[in-house]
């Protein structure tokens, strides 16, 4: 799928569902039909992020369908993130958002 330019989105790679009932972050470069991104935008629960680390700092868990580049690596606070150039690097994220 492609990046979105509607709702609150202006081409960002990641969008969080800010609904209090379904908080999670989605990777628009790996969008899956199960993500229901258009419904998130229609309901005005879309919160854009440039990086997965930014969304995780705001306590959004990753979507199991589209965030293969943001899969958990063990203890629940370490993620692998893919940069725009395709390189992978580990980002340590504190559970407290520090």
Protein Blocks (a to p, Z undefined) as FASTA:
>chain_A
ZZddehjbghiabdcdfbfklgcdddfklccfklommmmmmnopaccdfbfklmmmnopa
cdfklmmmlccehjhpaccdddfkopacdddddfklZZ
